[in-house]
Amino acid sequence: MEFGLFVQGYVPAARAKADPEAEHKALIEETEYVIQADRSGFKYAWASEHHFLEEYSHLSANDVFLGYLAHATDRIHLGSGIFNPLAPVNHPVKVAEKVAMLDHLSGGRFEFGSGRGAGSHEILGFMPGVTDMNHTKELWEETIAEFPKMWLQDEYVGFKGKHWELPPRKVLPKPYGKAHPPMWYAAGSPSSYAMAARKGLGVLGFSVQKVSDMEWVLESYKSAVKDAEPVGAFVNDNVMVTSTAICAETHQKAVEIAVGGGLNYLQSLLFRYHDTFPRPEGIPEWPELLPEYTEELIELLIAEELMICGDPDEVLRQCKRWEQAGADQLSFGLPVGISREDTLTTIELIGEHVIPKIDTDPVHRTTRFRRAAG
Protein backbone atom coordinates (compact mmCIF):
# COMPACT_ATOMS: atom_id res chain seq x y z
CA MET A 1 0.00 0.00 0.00
CA GLU A 2 1.21 3.48 -0.90
CA PHE A 3 0.71 6.75 0.97
CA GLY A 4 -0.58 10.17 0.02
CA LEU A 5 -1.56 13.54 1.38
CA PHE A 6 -4.71 15.52 0.61
CA VAL A 7 -4.97 19.32 1.00
CA GLN A 8 -7.89 21.63 0.34
CA GLY A 9 -7.28 25.11 1.75
CA TYR A 10 -9.18 24.78 5.04
CA VAL A 11 -9.70 28.23 6.61
CA PRO A 12 -12.11 27.94 9.56
CA ALA A 13 -13.85 31.10 10.73
CA ALA A 14 -12.14 31.10 14.11
CA ARG A 15 -8.72 31.22 12.45
CA ALA A 16 -9.79 33.95 10.03
CA LYS A 17 -11.23 36.03 12.87
CA ALA A 18 -8.01 35.80 14.87
CA ASP A 19 -5.65 36.52 11.95
CA PRO A 20 -6.38 38.76 8.94
CA GLU A 21 -3.78 36.78 6.95
CA ALA A 22 -5.27 33.40 7.82
CA GLU A 23 -6.25 32.51 4.25
CA HIS A 24 -2.79 33.33 2.90
CA LYS A 25 -1.03 31.43 5.66
CA ALA A 26 -3.26 28.38 5.26
CA LEU A 27 -2.52 28.10 1.54
CA ILE A 28 1.23 28.60 1.98
CA GLU A 29 1.37 26.13 4.87
CA GLU A 30 -0.29 23.50 2.72
CA THR A 31 2.49 23.83 0.15
CA GLU A 32 4.90 23.20 3.03
CA TYR A 33 3.03 20.02 3.96
CA VAL A 34 3.35 18.65 0.44
CA ILE A 35 7.05 19.55 0.28
CA GLN A 36 7.63 17.79 3.61
CA ALA A 37 5.61 14.78 2.43
CA ASP A 38 7.89 14.58 -0.63
CA ARG A 39 10.93 14.51 1.65
CA SER A 40 9.28 11.98 3.99
CA GLY A 41 8.61 9.33 1.35
CA PHE A 42 4.93 9.91 0.59
CA LYS A 43 4.22 9.02 -3.03
CA TYR A 44 1.17 11.18 -3.78
CA ALA A 45 -0.25 14.61 -2.98
CA TRP A 46 -3.79 15.56 -3.97
CA ALA A 47 -5.14 19.10 -4.16
CA SER A 48 -8.85 19.89 -4.29
CA GLU A 49 -10.78 22.07 -6.69
CA HIS A 50 -13.70 23.66 -4.88
CA HIS A 51 -15.59 26.88 -5.47
CA PHE A 52 -17.67 29.05 -3.11
CA LEU A 53 -17.13 26.72 -0.10
CA GLU A 54 -16.24 29.28 2.54
CA GLU A 55 -14.12 27.89 5.38
CA TYR A 56 -14.24 24.31 4.10
CA SER A 57 -12.01 24.79 1.04
CA HIS A 58 -10.39 27.92 -0.36
CA LEU A 59 -8.23 25.93 -2.80
CA SER A 60 -10.03 26.76 -6.04
CA ALA A 61 -7.16 27.27 -8.53
CA ASN A 62 -5.45 23.96 -7.83
CA ASP A 63 -3.72 23.95 -11.22
CA VAL A 64 -1.74 27.01 -10.12
CA PHE A 65 -1.07 25.44 -6.72
CA LEU A 66 0.16 22.20 -8.32
CA GLY A 67 2.27 24.07 -10.85
CA TYR A 68 4.18 25.66 -7.99
CA LEU A 69 4.62 22.28 -6.32
CA ALA A 70 5.86 20.69 -9.53
CA HIS A 71 8.96 22.87 -9.18
CA ALA A 72 9.19 22.65 -5.39
CA THR A 73 9.15 18.82 -5.16
CA ASP A 74 11.24 16.01 -6.62
CA ARG A 75 9.58 12.60 -6.38
CA ILE A 76 6.03 12.87 -5.10
CA HIS A 77 3.25 12.50 -7.69
CA LEU A 78 0.91 15.49 -7.83
CA GLY A 79 -2.78 14.91 -8.40
CA SER A 80 -5.90 16.90 -9.07
CA GLY A 81 -8.35 15.92 -6.43
CA ILE A 82 -10.18 16.98 -8.56
CA PHE A 83 -10.22 18.89 -11.82
CA ASN A 84 -13.87 19.47 -12.66
CA PRO A 85 -14.28 18.69 -16.40
CA LEU A 86 -17.94 19.66 -16.72
CA ALA A 87 -18.28 22.12 -19.58
CA PRO A 88 -20.16 24.82 -17.58
CA VAL A 89 -17.31 24.82 -15.03
CA ASN A 90 -14.17 24.20 -17.11
CA HIS A 91 -14.15 23.61 -20.85
CA PRO A 92 -12.89 20.03 -21.39
CA VAL A 93 -10.18 21.13 -23.83
CA LYS A 94 -8.76 23.53 -21.28
CA VAL A 95 -8.74 20.72 -18.71
CA ALA A 96 -6.83 18.48 -21.16
CA GLU A 97 -4.32 21.29 -21.74
CA LYS A 98 -3.81 21.86 -18.00
CA VAL A 99 -3.25 18.16 -17.36
CA ALA A 100 -0.64 17.89 -20.13
CA MET A 101 1.13 21.07 -19.04
CA LEU A 102 1.36 19.90 -15.41
CA ASP A 103 2.60 16.55 -16.66
CA HIS A 104 5.51 18.34 -18.36
CA LEU A 105 6.28 20.65 -15.44
CA SER A 106 6.36 17.70 -13.03
CA GLY A 107 8.40 15.45 -15.32
CA GLY A 108 5.61 12.91 -15.73
CA ARG A 109 4.48 12.96 -12.10
CA PHE A 110 0.94 14.21 -12.68
CA GLU A 111 -2.20 12.23 -11.76
CA PHE A 112 -5.51 13.29 -13.33
CA GLY A 113 -8.39 13.00 -10.90
CA SER A 114 -11.81 14.14 -12.11
CA GLY A 115 -15.22 14.46 -10.53
CA ARG A 116 -18.54 16.28 -10.61
CA GLY A 117 -18.39 18.90 -7.85
CA ALA A 118 -19.05 18.91 -4.14
CA GLY A 119 -22.79 19.46 -3.83
CA SER A 120 -25.63 21.76 -4.68
CA HIS A 121 -24.01 24.98 -3.39
CA GLU A 122 -21.03 24.54 -5.70
CA ILE A 123 -22.85 23.00 -8.67
CA LEU A 124 -25.67 25.55 -8.76
CA GLY A 125 -23.13 28.37 -8.83
CA PHE A 126 -22.26 27.27 -12.36
CA MET A 127 -25.55 25.67 -13.37
CA PRO A 128 -28.35 27.76 -11.88
CA GLY A 129 -31.77 26.26 -12.36
CA VAL A 130 -30.64 22.63 -12.25
CA THR A 131 -33.03 20.72 -10.00
CA ASP A 132 -31.45 17.27 -10.11
CA MET A 133 -27.82 16.97 -9.03
CA ASN A 134 -27.55 13.78 -11.08
CA HIS A 135 -27.49 16.10 -14.11
CA THR A 136 -23.74 16.37 -13.56
CA LYS A 137 -23.35 12.64 -14.16
CA GLU A 138 -24.58 13.05 -17.72
CA LEU A 139 -22.07 15.83 -18.39
CA TRP A 140 -19.17 13.87 -16.92
CA GLU A 141 -20.09 10.65 -18.77
CA GLU A 142 -20.22 12.56 -22.05
CA THR A 143 -16.77 14.00 -21.52
CA ILE A 144 -14.42 11.61 -19.72
CA ALA A 145 -13.54 9.36 -22.68
CA GLU A 146 -12.55 12.36 -24.81
CA PHE A 147 -9.45 13.22 -22.81
CA PRO A 148 -7.24 10.34 -24.02
CA LYS A 149 -8.22 11.20 -27.60
CA MET A 150 -7.20 14.83 -27.11
CA TRP A 151 -3.84 13.72 -25.68
CA LEU A 152 -2.98 10.86 -28.02
CA GLN A 153 -4.42 11.86 -31.40
CA ASP A 154 -2.12 14.12 -33.43
CA GLU A 155 -5.17 16.14 -34.37
CA TYR A 156 -8.13 15.57 -32.12
CA VAL A 157 -11.04 14.45 -34.30
CA GLY A 158 -13.38 16.82 -32.51
CA PHE A 159 -16.58 16.26 -30.63
CA LYS A 160 -20.23 17.21 -30.87
CA GLY A 161 -22.31 16.22 -27.88
CA LYS A 162 -25.31 17.43 -25.99
CA HIS A 163 -23.41 19.79 -23.70
CA TRP A 164 -20.29 20.88 -25.63
CA GLU A 165 -18.61 20.60 -28.99
CA LEU A 166 -15.31 21.29 -30.70
CA PRO A 167 -14.22 21.04 -34.36
CA PRO A 168 -11.06 19.06 -35.20
CA ARG A 169 -8.07 20.77 -33.58
CA LYS A 170 -4.55 19.98 -32.39
CA VAL A 171 -4.80 20.00 -28.58
CA LEU A 172 -1.44 21.10 -27.20
CA PRO A 173 0.76 20.33 -25.43
CA LYS A 174 0.69 16.57 -25.55
CA PRO A 175 1.48 14.78 -22.28
CA TYR A 176 5.06 13.99 -21.32
CA GLY A 177 6.11 10.68 -22.89
CA LYS A 178 4.15 8.26 -25.03
CA ALA A 179 1.19 7.51 -22.76
CA HIS A 180 -0.90 9.92 -20.69
CA PRO A 181 -1.30 10.60 -16.94
CA PRO A 182 -3.21 8.02 -14.88
CA MET A 183 -6.93 8.76 -14.70
CA TRP A 184 -8.95 8.70 -11.46
CA TYR A 185 -12.54 9.40 -10.42
CA ALA A 186 -13.70 10.87 -7.12
CA ALA A 187 -16.28 8.39 -5.82
CA GLY A 188 -18.65 8.87 -2.91
CA SER A 189 -20.81 5.74 -3.17
CA PRO A 190 -20.31 2.01 -3.83
CA SER A 191 -22.01 2.30 -7.23
CA SER A 192 -19.48 4.97 -8.23
CA TYR A 193 -16.61 2.62 -7.35
CA ALA A 194 -18.09 -0.03 -9.67
CA MET A 195 -18.62 2.49 -12.48
CA ALA A 196 -15.03 3.70 -12.21
CA ALA A 197 -13.77 0.12 -12.28
CA ARG A 198 -15.67 -0.64 -15.48
CA LYS A 199 -14.05 2.38 -17.15
CA GLY A 200 -10.58 1.41 -15.95
CA LEU A 201 -10.31 4.45 -13.66
CA GLY A 202 -8.70 4.57 -10.26
CA VAL A 203 -10.94 5.67 -7.40
CA LEU A 204 -10.35 8.66 -5.14
CA GLY A 205 -12.35 7.58 -2.11
CA PHE A 206 -12.81 10.92 -0.40
CA SER A 207 -15.88 9.76 1.54
CA VAL A 208 -15.25 6.51 3.35
CA GLN A 209 -16.55 4.67 6.38
CA LYS A 210 -14.65 2.58 8.88
CA VAL A 211 -12.36 -0.10 7.55
CA SER A 212 -14.68 -3.06 8.09
CA ASP A 213 -17.55 -1.29 6.27
CA MET A 214 -15.33 -0.57 3.26
CA GLU A 215 -13.86 -4.03 2.71
CA TRP A 216 -16.71 -5.24 0.52
CA VAL A 217 -16.63 -2.02 -1.53
CA LEU A 218 -12.93 -2.47 -2.21
CA GLU A 219 -13.48 -6.12 -3.08
CA SER A 220 -16.29 -5.23 -5.51
CA TYR A 221 -14.03 -2.71 -7.27
CA LYS A 222 -11.28 -5.30 -7.63
CA SER A 223 -13.73 -7.79 -9.10
CA ALA A 224 -15.16 -5.30 -11.59
CA VAL A 225 -11.85 -3.84 -12.73
CA LYS A 226 -10.73 -7.25 -14.04
CA ASP A 227 -13.23 -6.83 -16.88
CA ALA A 228 -12.61 -3.12 -17.42
CA GLU A 229 -13.03 -1.51 -20.81
CA PRO A 230 -10.71 1.43 -20.18
CA VAL A 231 -11.54 4.86 -21.53
CA GLY A 232 -7.81 5.58 -21.57
CA ALA A 233 -4.68 3.85 -22.80
CA PHE A 234 -4.45 1.63 -19.72
CA VAL A 235 -6.34 0.42 -16.68
CA ASN A 236 -5.48 2.31 -13.50
CA ASP A 237 -6.31 -0.50 -11.05
CA ASN A 238 -6.16 1.65 -7.94
CA VAL A 239 -8.26 2.59 -4.94
CA MET A 240 -7.20 5.49 -2.75
CA VAL A 241 -8.99 5.96 0.57
CA THR A 242 -8.75 8.93 2.91
CA SER A 243 -8.54 9.21 6.66
CA THR A 244 -7.81 11.79 9.30
CA ALA A 245 -4.35 11.18 10.72
CA ILE A 246 -2.62 12.54 13.81
CA CYS A 247 0.68 11.01 14.89
CA ALA A 248 2.69 12.16 17.90
CA GLU A 249 5.46 10.83 20.10
CA THR A 250 2.94 9.36 22.55
CA HIS A 251 -0.64 8.18 22.40
CA GLN A 252 -1.76 10.75 24.96
CA LYS A 253 -0.15 13.61 23.06
CA ALA A 254 -1.87 12.53 19.84
CA VAL A 255 -5.26 12.40 21.55
CA GLU A 256 -4.73 15.83 23.11
CA ILE A 257 -3.88 17.27 19.69
CA ALA A 258 -7.00 15.69 18.21
CA VAL A 259 -9.22 17.10 20.97
CA GLY A 260 -7.86 20.60 20.33
CA GLY A 261 -8.18 20.38 16.57
CA GLY A 262 -11.85 21.29 16.22
CA LEU A 263 -12.52 18.16 14.18
CA ASN A 264 -16.25 18.48 14.80
CA TYR A 265 -16.29 21.79 12.92
CA LEU A 266 -14.60 20.42 9.80
CA GLN A 267 -16.93 17.41 9.81
CA SER A 268 -19.95 19.67 10.16
CA LEU A 269 -18.76 21.74 7.19
CA LEU A 270 -18.34 18.59 5.14
CA PHE A 271 -22.02 17.75 5.49
CA ARG A 272 -22.97 21.40 5.03
CA TYR A 273 -21.59 21.44 1.50
CA HIS A 274 -21.54 17.80 0.41
CA ASP A 275 -25.29 17.50 0.53
CA THR A 276 -25.28 14.81 -2.16
CA PHE A 277 -23.53 12.43 0.27
CA PRO A 278 -25.72 10.12 2.34
CA ARG A 279 -26.25 11.82 5.69
CA PRO A 280 -25.51 9.41 8.56
CA GLU A 281 -27.95 9.30 11.44
CA GLY A 282 -27.13 11.89 14.09
CA ILE A 283 -25.48 14.44 11.77
CA PRO A 284 -27.17 17.80 12.47
CA GLU A 285 -28.27 20.31 9.85
CA TRP A 286 -25.99 23.35 9.43
CA PRO A 287 -25.52 25.73 11.23
CA GLU A 288 -25.95 23.30 14.12
CA LEU A 289 -22.62 21.62 14.79
CA LEU A 290 -21.56 18.20 15.85
CA PRO A 291 -20.59 18.15 19.54
CA GLU A 292 -16.98 19.02 20.32
CA TYR A 293 -14.75 15.98 20.38
CA THR A 294 -13.65 14.85 23.82
CA GLU A 295 -10.85 12.43 24.70
CA GLU A 296 -13.48 9.73 25.16
CA LEU A 297 -14.91 10.36 21.70
CA ILE A 298 -11.45 10.37 20.08
CA GLU A 299 -10.71 7.03 21.74
CA LEU A 300 -14.02 5.69 20.41
CA LEU A 301 -13.26 6.90 16.87
CA ILE A 302 -9.86 5.17 17.05
CA ALA A 303 -11.42 1.95 18.34
CA GLU A 304 -14.09 2.03 15.62
CA GLU A 305 -11.39 2.55 12.95
CA LEU A 306 -12.83 5.92 11.95
CA MET A 307 -9.59 7.87 12.38
CA ILE A 308 -5.87 7.20 12.57
CA CYS A 309 -4.42 8.59 15.75
CA GLY A 310 -1.70 7.61 18.18
CA ASP A 311 2.03 7.05 18.53
CA PRO A 312 4.00 5.68 15.55
CA ASP A 313 3.50 2.02 16.49
CA GLU A 314 -0.25 2.51 16.86
CA VAL A 315 -0.50 4.43 13.60
CA LEU A 316 1.44 1.64 11.87
CA ARG A 317 -1.08 -0.95 13.08
CA GLN A 318 -4.01 1.25 12.05
CA CYS A 319 -2.57 1.77 8.56
CA LYS A 320 -1.99 -1.96 8.15
CA ARG A 321 -5.72 -2.50 8.64
CA TRP A 322 -6.36 -0.50 5.46
CA GLU A 323 -3.71 -2.51 3.66
CA GLN A 324 -5.37 -5.75 4.80
CA ALA A 325 -8.73 -4.43 3.60
CA GLY A 326 -7.36 -4.04 0.08
CA ALA A 327 -6.66 -0.31 -0.25
CA ASP A 328 -3.92 0.53 -2.75
CA GLN A 329 -3.27 3.98 -1.31
CA LEU A 330 -4.02 5.62 2.03
CA SER A 331 -4.16 9.39 1.82
CA PHE A 332 -4.29 11.61 4.89
CA GLY A 333 -6.48 14.69 4.86
CA LEU A 334 -4.33 17.48 6.30
CA PRO A 335 -4.65 19.86 7.96
CA VAL A 336 -7.68 19.15 10.11
CA GLY A 337 -7.50 22.22 12.33
CA ILE A 338 -4.32 21.33 14.19
CA SER A 339 -1.25 23.55 14.24
CA ARG A 340 1.40 23.76 11.55
CA GLU A 341 3.97 22.22 13.91
CA ASP A 342 1.75 19.27 14.83
CA THR A 343 0.84 18.69 11.19
CA LEU A 344 4.50 18.60 10.13
CA THR A 345 5.26 16.25 13.02
CA THR A 346 2.53 13.87 11.82
CA ILE A 347 4.02 13.85 8.32
CA GLU A 348 7.57 13.36 9.58
CA LEU A 349 6.73 10.56 12.03
CA ILE A 350 4.65 8.65 9.48
CA GLY A 351 7.43 9.06 6.94
CA GLU A 352 10.05 7.78 9.38
CA HIS A 353 8.21 4.99 11.20
CA VAL A 354 5.23 3.87 9.10
CA ILE A 355 5.83 4.18 5.37
CA PRO A 356 9.13 2.21 5.26
CA LYS A 357 7.41 -0.75 6.96
CA ILE A 358 4.48 -0.90 4.52
CA ASP A 359 5.51 0.61 1.18
CA THR A 360 8.77 -1.08 0.20
CA ASP A 361 8.45 -0.59 -3.58
CA PRO A 362 10.46 2.42 -4.80
CA VAL A 363 8.34 2.71 -7.96
CA HIS A 364 4.90 4.31 -7.92
CA ARG A 365 2.07 1.92 -8.77
CA THR A 366 0.72 4.28 -11.41
CA THR A 367 4.17 4.61 -12.99
CA ARG A 368 4.18 0.88 -13.68
CA PHE A 369 0.78 1.06 -15.40
CA ARG A 370 1.83 4.08 -17.46
CA ARG A 371 5.16 2.58 -18.52
CA ALA A 372 3.47 -0.62 -19.64
CA ALA A 373 1.13 1.39 -21.86
CA GLY A 374 3.83 3.60 -23.36
C-alpha positions in Angstrom: 0.0 0.0 0.0 1.2 3.5 -0.9 0.7 6.7 1.0 -0.6 10.2 0.0 -1.6 13.5 1.4 -4.7 15.5 0.6 -5.0 19.3 1.0 -7.9 21.6 0.3 -7.3 25.1 1.7 -9.2 24.8 5.0 -9.7 28.2 6.6 -12.1 27.9 9.6 -13.9 31.1 10.7 -12.1 31.1 14.1 -8.7 31.2 12.5 -9.8 33.9 10.0 -11.2 36.0 12.9 -8.0 35.8 14.9 -5.7 36.5 12.0 -6.4 38.8 8.9 -3.8 36.8 7.0 -5.3 33.4 7.8 -6.2 32.5 4.3 -2.8 33.3 2.9 -1.0 31.4 5.7 -3.3 28.4 5.3 -2.5 28.1 1.5 1.2 28.6 2.0 1.4 26.1 4.9 -0.3 23.5 2.7 2.5 23.8 0.1 4.9 23.2 3.0 3.0 20.0 4.0 3.3 18.7 0.4 7.0 19.5 0.3 7.6 17.8 3.6 5.6 14.8 2.4 7.9 14.6 -0.6 10.9 14.5 1.7 9.3 12.0 4.0 8.6 9.3 1.4 4.9 9.9 0.6 4.2 9.0 -3.0 1.2 11.2 -3.8 -0.2 14.6 -3.0 -3.8 15.6 -4.0 -5.1 19.1 -4.2 -8.9 19.9 -4.3 -10.8 22.1 -6.7 -13.7 23.7 -4.9 -15.6 26.9 -5.5 -17.7 29.1 -3.1 -17.1 26.7 -0.1 -16.2 29.3 2.5 -14.1 27.9 5.4 -14.2 24.3 4.1 -12.0 24.8 1.0 -10.4 27.9 -0.4 -8.2 25.9 -2.8 -10.0 26.8 -6.0 -7.2 27.3 -8.5 -5.4 24.0 -7.8 -3.7 23.9 -11.2 -1.7 27.0 -10.1 -1.1 25.4 -6.7 0.2 22.2 -8.3 2.3 24.1 -10.9 4.2 25.7 -8.0 4.6 22.3 -6.3 5.9 20.7 -9.5 9.0 22.9 -9.2 9.2 22.6 -5.4 9.2 18.8 -5.2 11.2 16.0 -6.6 9.6 12.6 -6.4 6.0 12.9 -5.1 3.2 12.5 -7.7 0.9 15.5 -7.8 -2.8 14.9 -8.4 -5.9 16.9 -9.1 -8.4 15.9 -6.4 -10.2 17.0 -8.6 -10.2 18.9 -11.8 -13.9 19.5 -12.7 -14.3 18.7 -16.4 -17.9 19.7 -16.7 -18.3 22.1 -19.6 -20.2 24.8 -17.6 -17.3 24.8 -15.0 -14.2 24.2 -17.1 -14.1 23.6 -20.8 -12.9 20.0 -21.4 -10.2 21.1 -23.8 -8.8 23.5 -21.3 -8.7 20.7 -18.7 -6.8 18.5 -21.2 -4.3 21.3 -21.7 -3.8 21.9 -18.0 -3.2 18.2 -17.4 -0.6 17.9 -20.1 1.1 21.1 -19.0 1.4 19.9 -15.4 2.6 16.5 -16.7 5.5 18.3 -18.4 6.3 20.6 -15.4 6.4 17.7 -13.0 8.4 15.5 -15.3 5.6 12.9 -15.7 4.5 13.0 -12.1 0.9 14.2 -12.7 -2.2 12.2 -11.8 -5.5 13.3 -13.3 -8.4 13.0 -10.9 -11.8 14.1 -12.1 -15.2 14.5 -10.5 -18.5 16.3 -10.6 -18.4 18.9 -7.8 -19.0 18.9 -4.1 -22.8 19.5 -3.8 -25.6 21.8 -4.7 -24.0 25.0 -3.4 -21.0 24.5 -5.7 -22.8 23.0 -8.7 -25.7 25.6 -8.8 -23.1 28.4 -8.8 -22.3 27.3 -12.4 -25.5 25.7 -13.4 -28.4 27.8 -11.9 -31.8 26.3 -12.4 -30.6 22.6 -12.3 -33.0 20.7 -10.0 -31.5 17.3 -10.1 -27.8 17.0 -9.0 -27.6 13.8 -11.1 -27.5 16.1 -14.1 -23.7 16.4 -13.6 -23.3 12.6 -14.2 -24.6 13.1 -17.7 -22.1 15.8 -18.4 -19.2 13.9 -16.9 -20.1 10.7 -18.8 -20.2 12.6 -22.1 -16.8 14.0 -21.5 -14.4 11.6 -19.7 -13.5 9.4 -22.7 -12.6 12.4 -24.8 -9.4 13.2 -22.8 -7.2 10.3 -24.0 -8.2 11.2 -27.6 -7.2 14.8 -27.1 -3.8 13.7 -25.7 -3.0 10.9 -28.0 -4.4 11.9 -31.4 -2.1 14.1 -33.4 -5.2 16.1 -34.4 -8.1 15.6 -32.1 -11.0 14.4 -34.3 -13.4 16.8 -32.5 -16.6 16.3 -30.6 -20.2 17.2 -30.9 -22.3 16.2 -27.9 -25.3 17.4 -26.0 -23.4 19.8 -23.7 -20.3 20.9 -25.6 -18.6 20.6 -29.0 -15.3 21.3 -30.7 -14.2 21.0 -34.4 -11.1 19.1 -35.2 -8.1 20.8 -33.6 -4.6 20.0 -32.4 -4.8 20.0 -28.6 -1.4 21.1 -27.2 0.8 20.3 -25.4 0.7 16.6 -25.6 1.5 14.8 -22.3 5.1 14.0 -21.3 6.1 10.7 -22.9 4.1 8.3 -25.0 1.2 7.5 -22.8 -0.9 9.9 -20.7 -1.3 10.6 -16.9 -3.2 8.0 -14.9 -6.9 8.8 -14.7 -9.0 8.7 -11.5 -12.5 9.4 -10.4 -13.7 10.9 -7.1 -16.3 8.4 -5.8 -18.6 8.9 -2.9 -20.8 5.7 -3.2 -20.3 2.0 -3.8 -22.0 2.3 -7.2 -19.5 5.0 -8.2 -16.6 2.6 -7.4 -18.1 0.0 -9.7 -18.6 2.5 -12.5 -15.0 3.7 -12.2 -13.8 0.1 -12.3 -15.7 -0.6 -15.5 -14.0 2.4 -17.1 -10.6 1.4 -16.0 -10.3 4.4 -13.7 -8.7 4.6 -10.3 -10.9 5.7 -7.4 -10.3 8.7 -5.1 -12.3 7.6 -2.1 -12.8 10.9 -0.4 -15.9 9.8 1.5 -15.2 6.5 3.4 -16.6 4.7 6.4 -14.7 2.6 8.9 -12.4 -0.1 7.6 -14.7 -3.1 8.1 -17.5 -1.3 6.3 -15.3 -0.6 3.3 -13.9 -4.0 2.7 -16.7 -5.2 0.5 -16.6 -2.0 -1.5 -12.9 -2.5 -2.2 -13.5 -6.1 -3.1 -16.3 -5.2 -5.5 -14.0 -2.7 -7.3 -11.3 -5.3 -7.6 -13.7 -7.8 -9.1 -15.2 -5.3 -11.6 -11.8 -3.8 -12.7 -10.7 -7.2 -14.0 -13.2 -6.8 -16.9 -12.6 -3.1 -17.4 -13.0 -1.5 -20.8 -10.7 1.4 -20.2 -11.5 4.9 -21.5 -7.8 5.6 -21.6 -4.7 3.8 -22.8 -4.5 1.6 -19.7 -6.3 0.4 -16.7 -5.5 2.3 -13.5 -6.3 -0.5 -11.0 -6.2 1.7 -7.9 -8.3 2.6 -4.9 -7.2 5.5 -2.8 -9.0 6.0 0.6 -8.8 8.9 2.9 -8.5 9.2 6.7 -7.8 11.8 9.3 -4.3 11.2 10.7 -2.6 12.5 13.8 0.7 11.0 14.9 2.7 12.2 17.9 5.5 10.8 20.1 2.9 9.4 22.6 -0.6 8.2 22.4 -1.8 10.7 25.0 -0.2 13.6 23.1 -1.9 12.5 19.8 -5.3 12.4 21.5 -4.7 15.8 23.1 -3.9 17.3 19.7 -7.0 15.7 18.2 -9.2 17.1 21.0 -7.9 20.6 20.3 -8.2 20.4 16.6 -11.9 21.3 16.2 -12.5 18.2 14.2 -16.2 18.5 14.8 -16.3 21.8 12.9 -14.6 20.4 9.8 -16.9 17.4 9.8 -20.0 19.7 10.2 -18.8 21.7 7.2 -18.3 18.6 5.1 -22.0 17.7 5.5 -23.0 21.4 5.0 -21.6 21.4 1.5 -21.5 17.8 0.4 -25.3 17.5 0.5 -25.3 14.8 -2.2 -23.5 12.4 0.3 -25.7 10.1 2.3 -26.2 11.8 5.7 -25.5 9.4 8.6 -27.9 9.3 11.4 -27.1 11.9 14.1 -25.5 14.4 11.8 -27.2 17.8 12.5 -28.3 20.3 9.8 -26.0 23.3 9.4 -25.5 25.7 11.2 -26.0 23.3 14.1 -22.6 21.6 14.8 -21.6 18.2 15.8 -20.6 18.2 19.5 -17.0 19.0 20.3 -14.7 16.0 20.4 -13.6 14.8 23.8 -10.9 12.4 24.7 -13.5 9.7 25.2 -14.9 10.4 21.7 -11.5 10.4 20.1 -10.7 7.0 21.7 -14.0 5.7 20.4 -13.3 6.9 16.9 -9.9 5.2 17.1 -11.4 1.9 18.3 -14.1 2.0 15.6 -11.4 2.6 12.9 -12.8 5.9 11.9 -9.6 7.9 12.4 -5.9 7.2 12.6 -4.4 8.6 15.8 -1.7 7.6 18.2 2.0 7.0 18.5 4.0 5.7 15.6 3.5 2.0 16.5 -0.2 2.5 16.9 -0.5 4.4 13.6 1.4 1.6 11.9 -1.1 -0.9 13.1 -4.0 1.3 12.0 -2.6 1.8 8.6 -2.0 -2.0 8.2 -5.7 -2.5 8.6 -6.4 -0.5 5.5 -3.7 -2.5 3.7 -5.4 -5.7 4.8 -8.7 -4.4 3.6 -7.4 -4.0 0.1 -6.7 -0.3 -0.2 -3.9 0.5 -2.7 -3.3 4.0 -1.3 -4.0 5.6 2.0 -4.2 9.4 1.8 -4.3 11.6 4.9 -6.5 14.7 4.9 -4.3 17.5 6.3 -4.6 19.9 8.0 -7.7 19.2 10.1 -7.5 22.2 12.3 -4.3 21.3 14.2 -1.3 23.6 14.2 1.4 23.8 11.6 4.0 22.2 13.9 1.8 19.3 14.8 0.8 18.7 11.2 4.5 18.6 10.1 5.3 16.2 13.0 2.5 13.9 11.8 4.0 13.8 8.3 7.6 13.4 9.6 6.7 10.6 12.0 4.7 8.6 9.5 7.4 9.1 6.9 10.1 7.8 9.4 8.2 5.0 11.2 5.2 3.9 9.1 5.8 4.2 5.4 9.1 2.2 5.3 7.4 -0.7 7.0 4.5 -0.9 4.5 5.5 0.6 1.2 8.8 -1.1 0.2 8.5 -0.6 -3.6 10.5 2.4 -4.8 8.3 2.7 -8.0 4.9 4.3 -7.9 2.1 1.9 -8.8 0.7 4.3 -11.4 4.2 4.6 -13.0 4.2 0.9 -13.7 0.8 1.1 -15.4 1.8 4.1 -17.5 5.2 2.6 -18.5 3.5 -0.6 -19.6 1.1 1.4 -21.9 3.8 3.6 -23.4 
